[in-house]
Amino acid sequence: MADFDTIIIGAGPGGYVAAIRAAQLGQKVACVEGRETLGGTCLNVGCIPSKAMLHATHMLHETHENFEKMGLIGASPKVDWAKMQAYKDDVVTGNTKGIEFLFKKNKVTSLKGWATIPAPGQVKVGDDLHTAKNIVIATGSEASSLPGVTVDEETIVTSTGALTLAKPPKTMVVIGAGVIGLEMGSVYARLGTEVTVVEYLDAITPGMDAEVAKTFQRILTKQGLKFVLGAAVQSVTKTKKGATVTYKLKKNDAEATLDADIVLVATGRKPYTTGLGLEALGVEMGPRGTIKTDAHWQTNIPGLFAIGDAIAGPMLAHKAEDEGMAVAEVLSGKHGHVNYGVIPGVIYTTPEVANVGQTEEQLKAEGRAYKVGKFPFMGNARAKAVFQAEGFVKLIADAATDRILGCHIIGPAAGDLIHEVCVAMEFGASAQDLALTCHAHPTWSEAVREAALACGDGAIHA
């Protein structure tokens, strides 16, 4: 008899969700985690602490920029960096302890230590060997750097080091204009740091709707961020005062340098599978270090499964959670399902940016006929009332059937607004279906309805 029905390796969003769901479905489950606390990168040094910092600095921005406009008069607050860090840490602790509670509630056995898989059906944690009918790899990802760039998490940092700096720097260079770089760059810009973002491509946020990306860059520039696009970083060298970034402009091969107190390397992430013993097991790997799986998240080794950042697809916590629930269903004899066409993406700056489904650029490349309904937040009464009228909602629908194909939002609460479109797409709704659904007034969500109306006879308030 095996010790467990299923052992999950990794207690991040994919792993802990898989463990809880499998336990709820009647399995005897263990979850292995090498960190002292549960929650993985997301809860400990990623999504959650960064959102705390984004919220704190947005509140600071509001006091400086908008309080007086609303008749709130008083001395501008000063930043107590130690207290802000303590607030962030409290948020993390509350969430990680919450998972501990959920494990106990659902009778999930928590195994502390780093796991190896010596043979199919076996997981070794420290000196202890455990057996299971099925093993799920949910080990997540780690920050990737550039060739020749040495990260010390003090001067040259990843997102992990950027969350625990000794103090807000006077100057910062962010390498990479993706989600992590722009969120952390936004945090420090609000704290008074001079932030310069260096990006290899000619536009920020690769893969995003081009119109949204252009608007987003314009707004961030107004907020004080500087951008150097089309620049290939050659090296990052530590100096007495900080670091020097050397880059070449792709358009003319001209070389230039930037000096900064802190350099944030935000050039993406890569699967973390170190030490599992996958090569010895003969596990088939995919591109860029991913583990290859079939439609049921099983590797080429029977009984060995993988989910989340360790496999192909967007490295998003909610994608990992969906896969965690789905693989637990599969291992319990049910039908697990993930609709990869309806996975939203969000950037938690102010304004927020969110998307789901296809972009205009993708549909043009496919040669698919489509129509666009667009509505500016300037026409939304609630957005104007809270000084967040920049941005817009863009809804894309099939030209013939009116079925919603995608949505792209830049504006207030975009990360929440996107989900009514996700639900609509999950049920195959048309733009008209959304347009005919009553939305409360005054809410930001009315902008989504107006964009749907714009796919038909026209928006009311634009």
GIDASUL-V460921 format. One line per field, one symbol per residue. psi: psi as a letter, one per 30 degrees, with the letter a starting at -180 (. if undefined). burial: b if it has 9 or more other ideal C-beta (glycine too) atoms within 8 Angstrom, else e. A space follows every 10 residues. Layout:
# GIDASUL-V460921
psi: ???
burial: ???
This chain:
# GIDASUL-V460921
psi: klelekkkjk haeeeeeeee eeefggljkk kkkflfllfa eefegceeee eeeeeefeee eeeeefeefg gjklkkllkj eeeeeeeeee eeeeeefeee eeeeeghkkk jklkkljflk gkkkjbfkkl llekkkjhfb llkkalkgjj kfgeejlaee effhlelkle kkkkjkhaee eeeeeeefef ggkjkkkkke lgllikflke eeeeeeeeee efffkkkjlh kjkeljkkle fclkkklkkf eggkkllkkl ekkjjhgall kjgkffgeee fgkklalhgl kklafggkaf jkfjlklbff lllkikefee eeeeeeeeee fggajkkkjf fijlkkkhaj llkllkalle eeeeefgkkl lkkkkkffgj eeeefghhgl alkjkklkee fgkkflkkkj akgefeefff eeeeeeghll eeeeegkkkk kklfffeeee eeeffcflle g.
burial: eeebbbbbbb bbbbbbbbbb bbbebebebb bbbebebbbb bbbbebebbb bbbbebbbeb bbbeebbeee eeeeeeeeee eeebbebbbe bbbebbeebb ebbeebebbb bebebbbeeb bbbbbeeeeb bbebbbbbbb bebebbeebe bbeebbbbbb bbbebeebbe bbbbbbbbeb bbbbbbbbbb bebebbbbbe bebbbeebbb bbbbbbbebb bebebbbbbb bebeebeeee ebbbbbbbbe eeeebbebbb bbbbbbbeeb bbbeebbbee bebeebeeeb bbbeebbbbe bebbbbbbbb beeeeebbbb bbbbbbbbbb bbeeebebee ebbbbbbbbe bbbbbbbebb eebeeeeeeb bbbbbbbebb ebbbeeebbb bbbbbbbbee ebbbbbbbbb bbebbebbeb bbebbeeebb bbbbbeeebe eeebbbbbbb bbbbbbeebe eb
